[in-house]
Amino acid sequence: MAAQNDLDRADALRGRGFFTRSEPLYLRAWRWDDPELRIEAALGLASALRSLARTVEARVWAKRGLALARSLALAELAEGLALELVMIDRADGLYAKSIRELAPFLKRFKSRGDSSGEAFILWALAGARRFSGDLAGSERDFWASLRAARRAGDAAGQAYALFGLGGVTRVRGDLAASERHYREAGRRLARTDDVFGQAYALCGLANSLRQQGRYGEARGLYERSHRLYSKIGDRVDLAYVDWGLGKVFLQTGRLKEAERRLRLALASFRGGREWRGVALSELALAGLLHATGRTREAEVRHARGVAVARKAGMRTHLESFT
């Protein structure tokens, strides 16, 4: 049927990272008469919008789908939408709240023997712990997520757990381990059609190499990642690549190019309400401006970056290996 075809095509596009292209198909599926397909469309659309940092709209669709699922007593779909609302909280930086809300889901999936679901929840928990400053707890949960994904035979789950390990070990200063994790994740995704994952692997590896002072290699990986993120129209993650390139140019003394990239990243982060990116860009710009003699503006930007991080409950301003 046409509605199922729209939904299947939307899910396939979202799975590859083409979140923007999936949106009109989900909207079209929502307008069909089949209530169960409408609920699935609301769930997919909420997830796609969350991935695009459009969390206000994502929350509206998740609540709309959840209300319909509950009215029809469709427990499995209701659970999926309730979990999506927690993921939206996490995306909005409500880390302590999302950690509390994820705990019962972890218990539920474990009791069912659902290792793939367990891997996903542990991955989400680990990310929330990382951004709230619990780096040891984050690394522990990413390892647990990787083990659960292996039990489930979940290749994508394993790759994303490795992404998480690559990120948290980098922030903790273990750059060799970070590089290994990102390279392994990239190998696992290289022959898939997950364009988002491939771009993420390249950007993450570039971050690790940049921190090791391997600026030429890092720049090449950022540029490859930039092409992939541009292909799928992922504005916020594209901004992380611009920020990374800005840091490479800053650390190699190419200050004009660095400032252009960092300002471009900052504008995209602000537009997408990506507060970690805003903080990182403000802090990097502060160092650059001070180096070029604009110390007063540098101090304002540094204070602003720290304030953004603190307000969002993050510890980004304390990270030496970022």
RAZIWO-V663314 format. One record per residue. N is the residue number from 1. RES is the residue in three letters. PHI is phi in whole degrees, -180 to 180 (999 if undefined). PSI is psi in whole degrees, 0 to 359 (NA if undefined). D_LAST is the distance of its C-alpha to the last C-alpha in Angstrom with 1 decimal. Layout:
BEGIN
{{N,RES,PHI,PSI,D_LAST} {N,RES,PHI,PSI,D_LAST}}
END
This chain:
BEGIN
{{1,MET,999,158,48.9} {2,ALA,-64,320,47.1} {3,ALA,-63,317,44.9} {4,GLN,-64,323,43.7} {5,ASN,-64,317,43.1} {6,ASP,-60,316,40.9} {7,LEU,-66,316,39.0} {8,ASP,-63,318,38.6} {9,ARG,-66,320,37.4} {10,ALA,-64,315,34.9} {11,ASP,-63,320,33.5} {12,ALA,-65,318,33.3} {13,LEU,-66,316,31.4} {14,ARG,-62,321,28.9} {15,GLY,-64,335,28.4} {16,ARG,-91,352,27.5} {17,GLY,101,4,25.0} {18,PHE,-88,69,27.7} {19,PHE,-66,317,27.3} {20,THR,-64,319,29.0} {21,ARG,-70,336,31.9} {22,SER,-76,335,32.5} {23,GLU,-57,307,33.0} {24,PRO,-63,330,36.6} {25,LEU,-70,320,37.7} {26,TYR,-63,318,36.7} {27,LEU,-62,322,38.4} {28,ARG,-69,320,41.5} {29,ALA,-64,325,41.6} {30,TRP,-63,332,41.4} {31,ARG,-82,354,44.6} {32,TRP,-78,167,46.6} {33,ASP,-80,337,49.1} {34,ASP,-70,112,47.8} {35,PRO,-64,324,46.0} {36,GLU,-68,319,44.0} {37,LEU,-67,326,42.6} {38,ARG,-64,319,41.8} {39,ILE,-64,316,39.8} {40,GLU,-63,324,37.9} {41,ALA,-66,319,37.3} {42,ALA,-63,320,35.9} {43,LEU,-65,312,33.5} {44,GLY,-63,319,32.3} {45,LEU,-66,317,32.0} {46,ALA,-60,317,30.1} {47,SER,-65,317,27.6} {48,ALA,-64,316,27.3} {49,LEU,-66,322,26.9} {50,ARG,-61,317,24.2} {51,SER,-64,335,22.2} {52,LEU,-91,7,22.7} {53,ALA,67,19,21.5} {54,ARG,-95,67,25.1} {55,THR,-74,332,25.3} {56,VAL,-63,312,28.4} {57,GLU,-67,321,30.5} {58,ALA,-60,319,29.1} {59,ARG,-65,321,30.3} {60,VAL,-60,314,33.7} {61,TRP,-70,323,34.3} {62,ALA,-64,318,33.2} {63,LYS,-68,322,35.6} {64,ARG,-64,314,38.3} {65,GLY,-66,321,38.1} {66,LEU,-64,318,38.0} {67,ALA,-61,318,41.1} {68,LEU,-68,318,43.0} {69,ALA,-63,318,42.1} {70,ARG,-69,323,43.3} {71,SER,-65,334,46.4} {72,LEU,-102,6,47.3} {73,ALA,56,41,46.3} {74,LEU,-96,86,43.9} {75,ALA,-62,318,41.9} {76,GLU,-66,316,39.5} {77,LEU,-68,323,38.5} {78,ALA,-62,320,38.3} {79,GLU,-63,317,35.9} {80,GLY,-62,321,33.6} {81,LEU,-74,324,33.6} {82,ALA,-63,320,33.0} {83,LEU,-66,321,30.0} {84,GLU,-61,321,28.7} {85,LEU,-62,323,29.1} {86,VAL,-65,319,26.8} {87,MET,-65,329,24.2} {88,ILE,-69,319,24.6} {89,ASP,-57,315,24.1} {90,ARG,-62,316,20.8} {91,ALA,-65,331,19.8} {92,ASP,-82,2,20.9} {93,GLY,86,13,18.5} {94,LEU,-88,70,21.5} {95,TYR,-69,313,19.8} {96,ALA,-61,318,22.4} {97,LYS,-64,315,25.1} {98,SER,-68,326,23.9} {99,ILE,-63,316,23.6} {100,ARG,-62,318,27.1} {101,GLU,-74,332,28.4} {102,LEU,-78,334,27.0} {103,ALA,-55,313,28.7} {104,PRO,-66,330,32.2} {105,PHE,-65,319,31.2} {106,LEU,-61,315,29.9} {107,LYS,-61,318,33.2} {108,ARG,-64,312,35.2} {109,PHE,-66,322,33.7} {110,LYS,-63,318,34.0} {111,SER,-65,333,37.6} {112,ARG,-85,348,38.4} {113,GLY,74,25,37.0} {114,ASP,-90,88,34.7} {115,SER,-69,327,32.0} {116,SER,-67,316,30.3} {117,GLY,-64,320,30.2} {118,GLU,-61,317,28.9} {119,ALA,-61,319,26.1} {120,PHE,-64,313,25.1} {121,ILE,-64,318,25.3} {122,LEU,-63,321,23.3} {123,TRP,-61,315,20.5} {124,ALA,-66,317,20.6} {125,LEU,-61,315,20.8} {126,ALA,-61,319,17.8} {127,GLY,-65,318,15.6} {128,ALA,-63,320,17.1} {129,ARG,-66,319,16.6} {130,ARG,-59,310,12.9} {131,PHE,-73,341,12.4} {132,SER,-91,358,15.1} {133,GLY,105,357,13.4} {134,ASP,-89,79,15.7} {135,LEU,-71,321,13.5} {136,ALA,-66,316,16.6} {137,GLY,-65,324,18.6} {138,SER,-63,311,16.2} {139,GLU,-62,319,16.3} {140,ARG,-58,314,20.1} {141,ASP,-73,327,20.7} {142,PHE,-65,320,18.9} {143,TRP,-62,317,21.1} {144,ALA,-64,323,24.1} {145,SER,-63,318,23.4} {146,LEU,-62,317,23.5} {147,ARG,-64,318,26.7} {148,ALA,-65,319,28.3} {149,ALA,-65,324,27.5} {150,ARG,-65,317,29.1} {151,ARG,-59,323,32.2} {152,ALA,-81,349,32.5} {153,GLY,67,30,32.2} {154,ASP,-94,98,29.5} {155,ALA,-65,317,27.8} {156,ALA,-65,319,25.5} {157,GLY,-60,321,24.6} {158,GLN,-65,317,23.7} {159,ALA,-63,318,21.4} {160,TYR,-74,329,19.5} {161,ALA,-64,320,19.3} {162,LEU,-65,323,17.8} {163,PHE,-57,312,15.2} {164,GLY,-60,317,14.4} {165,LEU,-64,322,14.4} {166,GLY,-61,320,12.2} {167,GLY,-71,313,9.5} {168,VAL,-74,326,10.2} {169,THR,-70,329,10.8} {170,ARG,-65,313,7.5} {171,VAL,-63,329,6.1} {172,ARG,-82,354,9.4} {173,GLY,95,3,9.1} {174,ASP,-92,79,11.8} {175,LEU,-72,330,10.8} {176,ALA,-66,316,14.5} {177,ALA,-65,319,14.9} {178,SER,-58,314,12.1} {179,GLU,-61,316,13.8} {180,ARG,-60,315,17.1} {181,HIS,-64,315,16.4} {182,TYR,-67,322,15.3} {183,ARG,-65,319,18.2} {184,GLU,-65,317,20.6} {185,ALA,-61,317,19.7} {186,GLY,-62,320,20.2} {187,ARG,-63,320,23.5} {188,ARG,-67,331,24.7} {189,LEU,-100,351,24.3} {190,ALA,-60,325,25.4} {191,ARG,-100,13,29.0} {192,THR,-99,178,28.7} {193,ASP,-102,19,29.0} {194,ASP,-83,87,25.7} {195,VAL,-66,320,24.3} {196,PHE,-59,311,21.5} {197,GLY,-61,321,20.5} {198,GLN,-65,318,20.8} {199,ALA,-65,319,18.6} {200,TYR,-63,317,15.9} {201,ALA,-62,317,16.2} {202,LEU,-65,317,15.9} {203,CYS,-67,317,12.8} {204,GLY,-62,315,11.0} {205,LEU,-63,320,12.5} {206,ALA,-60,319,11.5} {207,ASN,-59,315,7.8} {208,SER,-64,317,8.8} {209,LEU,-68,322,11.3} {210,ARG,-60,318,9.3} {211,GLN,-67,338,7.3} {212,GLN,-88,359,11.0} {213,GLY,84,12,12.4} {214,ARG,-94,70,14.4} {215,TYR,-69,322,14.2} {216,GLY,-64,314,17.5} {217,GLU,-63,317,17.0} {218,ALA,-62,316,13.7} {219,ARG,-61,317,15.6} {220,GLY,-61,319,18.5} {221,LEU,-70,320,16.7} {222,TYR,-59,318,15.1} {223,GLU,-67,323,18.7} {224,ARG,-66,318,20.2} {225,SER,-63,320,18.0} {226,HIS,-58,317,18.9} {227,ARG,-63,319,22.5} {228,LEU,-70,316,22.4} {229,TYR,-64,324,20.8} {230,SER,-64,323,23.3} {231,LYS,-62,322,26.0} {232,ILE,-97,359,25.5} {233,GLY,71,33,24.8} {234,ASP,-92,93,21.5} {235,ARG,-66,317,20.5} {236,VAL,-69,313,17.5} {237,ASP,-69,330,15.8} {238,LEU,-61,325,17.0} {239,ALA,-65,327,15.1} {240,TYR,-65,327,11.7} {241,VAL,-69,316,13.1} {242,ASP,-61,319,14.3} {243,TRP,-62,315,11.0} {244,GLY,-62,317,9.6} {245,LEU,-64,321,12.9} {246,GLY,-60,319,12.7} {247,LYS,-66,321,9.7} {248,VAL,-61,312,11.8} {249,PHE,-64,322,14.8} {250,LEU,-63,315,13.5} {251,GLN,-78,350,12.6} {252,THR,-111,13,16.0} {253,GLY,81,11,17.9} {254,ARG,-96,76,19.0} {255,LEU,-71,324,18.6} {256,LYS,-65,315,21.0} {257,GLU,-65,322,19.5} {258,ALA,-63,315,16.0} {259,GLU,-64,319,17.5} {260,ARG,-61,315,19.4} {261,ARG,-67,317,16.6} {262,LEU,-68,322,14.5} {263,ARG,-68,322,17.8} {264,LEU,-63,315,18.6} {265,ALA,-63,316,15.5} {266,LEU,-60,317,16.0} {267,ALA,-62,318,19.7} {268,SER,-68,320,19.1} {269,PHE,-64,317,16.7} {270,ARG,-64,318,19.3} {271,GLY,-64,328,22.1} {272,GLY,-96,5,20.6} {273,ARG,55,38,19.8} {274,GLU,-95,91,16.3} {275,TRP,-71,327,15.1} {276,ARG,-61,315,11.5} {277,GLY,-63,321,11.4} {278,VAL,-60,312,13.7} {279,ALA,-61,313,11.6} {280,LEU,-61,319,8.5} {281,SER,-70,318,11.3} {282,GLU,-61,317,13.3} {283,LEU,-66,319,11.0} {284,ALA,-66,319,10.3} {285,LEU,-63,325,14.0} {286,ALA,-60,315,14.9} {287,GLY,-63,319,13.8} {288,LEU,-65,314,15.6} {289,LEU,-63,322,18.6} {290,HIS,-63,320,19.0} {291,ALA,-65,335,19.0} {292,THR,-101,14,21.8} {293,GLY,86,4,23.8} {294,ARG,-97,62,23.3} {295,THR,-67,322,22.3} {296,ARG,-62,313,24.0} {297,GLU,-64,324,22.2} {298,ALA,-61,317,18.9} {299,GLU,-65,320,19.7} {300,VAL,-62,315,20.7} {301,ARG,-69,322,17.5} {302,HIS,-62,313,15.4} {303,ALA,-62,321,17.9} {304,ARG,-65,318,17.8} {305,GLY,-62,316,14.1} {306,VAL,-64,318,14.4} {307,ALA,-63,319,17.7} {308,VAL,-62,314,16.4} {309,ALA,-62,315,13.9} {310,ARG,-66,319,16.7} {311,LYS,-63,324,19.3} {312,ALA,-84,359,17.5} {313,GLY,73,25,17.1} {314,MET,-104,166,13.3} {315,ARG,-118,24,11.2} {316,THR,-55,321,8.1} {317,HIS,-68,349,9.3} {318,LEU,-100,357,9.2} {319,GLU,-84,117,5.8} {320,SER,-79,329,5.7} {321,PHE,-101,50,3.8} {322,THR,-131,NA,0.0}}
END
